[in-house]
């Protein structure tokens, strides 16, 4: 079973540390090889100059006396005859045994090499050039040697490089941990806030960073989702509340009538009981249908949107209905909106039903354009609606205490459904001032000519 950190922050830190260790390790190896190569090349050049000068002096017989030391003891030069006896040397090497036992052959007279003596940690290594003066069997050999720095012998260079790699890797890991932590801080805040949000507290929102990056977009998307979820839950609760409140009365009346007819059939007119039961059943069906529509509008139940000519829709709705009141129309052509035809038709039908219920004699229907919006108004010449009640009429099952509620009929959900449809289409539905009666004004965004072109 593979084990890996669950935290993105820890995973990113480990990955960054591993990559840093690999890169820095390879770099450290390269630095080690380069330092050794450069130092050895420099030391070898230092040893070659005096060694070859002394070898030439011995060969032509111009060397007189002790070999002078021009390097202050750093380079040891010895002339060694066969058998290992030192016959001449620089002052620093005069009392020392031969610096090397390697004896160049007559075929390869010059040898450059590194030779070490002793064991770690007192091990010593030197860069040596051995020169056989002539090819004769009794030829002497000139040794020129310089000691390698201790940091190249006892592993100090490698220890320093390894420590540098370790420290830099730790630094990279720490920086990654802090940077990723700061980057994911808003994500953690969003996670914590989402964890405490439940169905009983959907009003809370996750914090939104000011920046316009992926995290800011995530926060805004999460809040938009919570908004939709809160509205959906509110609709479900409203549906349950409305259903339990409004269905109880007709169901109780229906049950009482049926029980009375069952218990006292001789005292009841069966035909009247059945008619009453059918009326109650129709009312229950209408209420349930409207409640389900309210619960569905704006919560994913919207059908495919299409371009709709609002004037043409109004004309169709008027032609299919029969009115008990006079109706006046003023419909501008090609007032185009985008929406669900069946829902906009339901909205207009509810407004017309309301106007016909409360109009004294005349209903006026207008469709115009204004300030980039399609405006549909339905006006009746009834008693009107008091300013204090103009928002209440859109509440579910509202019954006003004025003369406007003198008529019975309907489920009490028509205007609530109309406003929900308007808002689901990005529009508004309000009661506006009018000298006589009530005027309901629907405003929806107009669509451009380009949007109306067939695709």
N, C-alpha and C positions, 0 to 999 in steps of 0.2 A: 504494500500500500504506500503510495507516494505521499510524503508529508511536505507541505509547503505552507508558509505563513498565509493566514486568511486576510491579513491587512494589506491593502494596496500600498500603503506607505512603507511597510516592512519589506514587501517584495521589491518595490522600486529601489529601496535603500540597499538591499542585498545585491540586486543586479548591478547597481552602480558601483558598489564596492568590489564586486568580482571583476567587472570590466576594468575598473581603475587599477586593481591589483595586477591583472594581466598586462595591461598597457605599461604601467610603471615598472613591473618586473622585467618585461622585455627591454624597456629603456635602460633599467639598471644594469642588465647583462651587457647591453651595448656600451654603456659608460665604462663598466669594468674592463671589458676587452680593449676599448679605445685607450683608457688610461694606461693599462699595462703595455700596450703596443708602443704608445708614444714615449713613455718613460724608458722602456728598454731600448728603443731606437736612439733616444738621446744619450743614454749611458753608453751604448755601444759606440756611438760616434766619439764620445769623450775618450773611450779606451783606445780606439783605433789610431788616433793622431799620435800620442806619445809612443805607443807600441811599435808602429811602423817606422817612426823616426829613429828609435833606438835600434830596431832591427837593421835599418840601412846603415847606421853608424857602425854596428858590430861587423857587418858584412864587408864594409870598405876599410875597416881598421881605424876609423877616426874617433872612436869613443875612448876617451881618456879619463881615468878616475871614476869616481862614483857617479851613478846616473843622477842628474839633477831632478829635483821635484818641482814641477811647475804647476802642480794642481793642489798644493797644500795638503797633501796626504790623501786626497780623495781617490786618486788613481794610483794603484800599486803596480810597479814595473819591476820584473825580475828577469835576469838572464840565467838560465839553468842549463847545465851541461848534462850529457847522458850519465845516468846514475842518480840524478836528483840533487846534485850539489848546486847551491845558488852561488854563482861567481860574481854577480854584480846586481845591484838593486837600488831603488830609490830609498832614501833614509827610512821611510815608514815601513818598508818591506824588507829591509836588510836582515833583521833578526827573525824573520818568519820563515817557516818551511815553504816549499814551493806552493803557490796558490792553487795549483792544479796538478793532477797526475796524468792528464791526457797528453799524449805525445803525438804531434802531427807526423804523418808519414811523408816520405819524399814525394809522393804523388800529389798529396793535398797538403801543401805547406802552411796554409792559413786556415784556422778554424775559429769560428765565432760561436759561442754557446753560453748557456747559463748553468752554473753548477752550485749545488746546495750542500751544506754540511750541518750536522747536528739534527736534533729532533725538536718539534714544536713544544714549548713556545720560544726556545732559545736558538731556533734554527736560523742559519745565515745563508744567504744566496748572493752570488756575484755574477756580473756580466763579464765574460773573459774573452779575450782574443789571444790565441796562441799562434806564434809565427815561427816556423822552422827557418833559420837564417839561410841555410844552403841545403842542397840535396845530399851532401856527403853524410856517411853513416855517423860520423862523430860530431855532426853539426849541433850547435847549441839551439835552444828554443827561448824566445822572448815571450814572456807572459805579461799582458797588460789587463788589469782587473779593477773593477769598481763595484762596490757593494750596492745591492738593491735596497731601496728604502724599506724600512720595517713594515710599513702598511701594505706593501706588496707581498710580504713573506708570511706574516702571522695572521692574515685574513681580516685585518682591520678595515681595509677598503670594502670588502664584501659585507662586513657587519654594518658599516656606516650606510652603505647603499640599501641594505635590507631594512635598517631602521628608518631610513628616509621613505622607502616604499610603504612601510607599515604606517608611518605617521601621515603621509599623504593620502593613503587609502582611508584611514580613519577620518581625515579631514573631508574627503569627498563624501564618505558615508554620512558624516554629520551635516554637511551642507545639503545633501540630498534629502535627509530626514527633515530638516527645517523647511526647505523649499517645498517639498511634497506636502508636508504638514500644513503650511500656509495655503498651498493651493487647494488641498482637500478640506481645509477648515470649514468653508461654507457648505461643502457636501455633507460633512458630519453634522453641522447645524441643521441642515435640511432633514437628514435622517432622524436625528433626535426629535425634531418637531413633528415629523410624520409619525414617529413611534407613539407619541402621546396624543395624537389626534384620533378620536374615535367617533362612532356614530352619534354620540351624545355631545360632541364638541366640535362640530365641523365648521364652526365660525373662525377657528384659528387658522393662521396661514404660516407658511415657511418663510424665513427671512430671504429677501431678494437682494443680492449684491448689486452695487451700482454699475459694475462693469458689464460690458456687452459681450462676454465670452460664453463658452459652452455652459459654465456653471450658472451664470445669470439666466441663460435660456432655460436651463433645467429648472431653476427655481420658479420662473414665470410659468413654465408648462405645468409644474406641480400645482401651483396656485390656481391656474385655470382649470385643471382637473378637479381640484377640491371645490372650486366654485360650481362646476357642473354637478359634482357629487352632492354638494349641499342642496342645490336646487332640486335634484332628483329625490333626495331623502325628504325634503320639505314637501314635495308634491305627493310622495307616498303617504306621509303623515296627514297631509291635507285631505287626500283621498279617503284614508281610513276614517278621519274625523267626520268628513262630510257624509260618507256612506252611513256610518253608524248613527249620525244625527238625523239625516233627512230620510233615510229608508225606514227608520223605526216607526214613524207615524203612519205612512200608508200600509206598511205590513201589519201593524197592529189593527188598523181599521179593517183591512181585508180579512184578517183572521177572526176579528170579532163578528163581522157580518156572516162569514161562513159558519162559524160555530153556532151563532144564533139560528141561522137557517137550518143547520143540522139538528139542533136540539128542539126547535119549535117549527117544524116544516109547515104545520097547519096555519101558523100565524104569519107566514111570510109569502110574498109573491116571488116565486122561483125566478121568473123572467127578470124582475127588478133586481133581485140579488145577483144574478149572473151579469147583468148590465153594469151594476156597481162594481163587481169584482173585475170585470174587463177594464173599466175605467181606471181602477187602482193599479191593475197590471200594466196598462199602457203608461201610466205615470211612472211606475217603478222602472219600466224599460227605458223611458226617456231620461230619467235621472241617471240611471246606470250608464247609458250611452254617453251622456254629457260628461259624467265624471271620468269615464275612461278616456274620452277625448282630451279633457283637461290634463290628465295624468300623462298622456302621451306627447302632447305638443311641447316642442323645445327640449325633449330629453332623448333624442335619437330616433323618435318616431316620424320625423319629417321625411316626406317622400322627396323624389328628385325635383329640384327647382327647375322652372322653365320660364321663358319670357311670356308675360301675360299682358294683353291690352286691357287695362282696367275699365275703360269705357265699354268695350265689347262685352266684358264679363257682366257689367251692370245691365246692359241691354238684354243680355240673355236671361239674367235673373228676373228682370221685370216682365219679359214675355212669358216666362213659365209660371208666373204667379197671377192670382186674381186678387184684386184689392177692393176693399169696402170703402176706401177713401180715394179722393182725387190725388193723382200723383203727377207732379211736374218734374221734368228732367232737363238738365243742361250738361251735356256730355261732350267734352273735347275729344277729338279723335287722336289715336296713337299715343295714349298716355301709358307708357310701357313700364312695367315693374317685373321683378323676378320673384317667383313664389310658387306655392303649391296651389293649383287651381281649385281643388275641392275644398281646401281650408279657407281660401279667400272668399269663395262662394258662400261658405258657411258663415263667415264673418258678416258679409253683406246681408245675407238672409236674416241673421239675428238682429241687425240694425233695423231692417225693414219691418220685421215682426214687432220689435219694440215700438217703432214709430207708428205702425198701424194700431197697436193696442192703445196708445195714448193720444193719438191725433184726434182733433175735433172734426176736421173736414179735409185737410190737405197735407200731403207729404211731398217734400222737395228733395230730389236726389241730384247732386252735382259732382262732376269729375273734372278737375283742372290740374294745371301745373303751377308750382310756386316754389321759387328758391331751390331748384334742384330736387324737388319732391313731387310725387303724385299726391294730390289731395282729393279725397272722397268725403263728401258731407251728406248726411241724412238729417233732414229737419222736419219736425212735426209742429203743428200749430196748437198743441195741447197746453196744459197748465205750466209746463216747463219744470226745471229742476233747480232748487235753491242752491246757491254757491256752496253752502256748507255740505251738501249731499252729493256734489259732483264727482267725488272720488268713491263715496260709499256705494254708488250704483254699480260699480265694477266688482264689488265684493260678492262672494258666493252666497246665494240664498238671501240676498238683502231685500228687505221689504220696507220701503219708506213710509213714514207716518203721515204723509201728505196726501192730497187728493190724487196724486199721480199713481198711487198704489190701489186705487179703487177697483181696478179690474183684476179678475183672477186669471189664471192660466199660465202656462209655461213652467219650467223647472226652477227658475230663479238662477240659472247658470248662463243664460244667453249672452249677457254683456261681459261676464267674466271670461267666457270662451272667446268672445270677440277681441278683448284686450290681449289675451294670451297669444292668439294668432298674430295680432299686429306686432307684438314684441318679438315673437319668434321669427318674424320676417324683417326685423331691424327697424320697425316703425313705431308709431305712437297712436293711441286712440284716446281722445279727450272729449269732455263736454265743453263747448265754447259758448260765449255770450251770444244771445239772440233776443231781439225785442219781443218775439211771441213764440212760445213753445220751447222745445229743446233741440239743440243742434249737436250732433255727434260728428267729430272730424277725425278721419283716418289719414295719416301721413306715412307714405312709404318712399324709400329711395327710388328715384328714376334710374333707368338703365340707359346707357348711351346708344347711339345708332350702331356703333361698332359691335357692341354686345348683342344687338338684335340680329346681326347678320347670321345666316345659316352657316353651320360648321360642316 
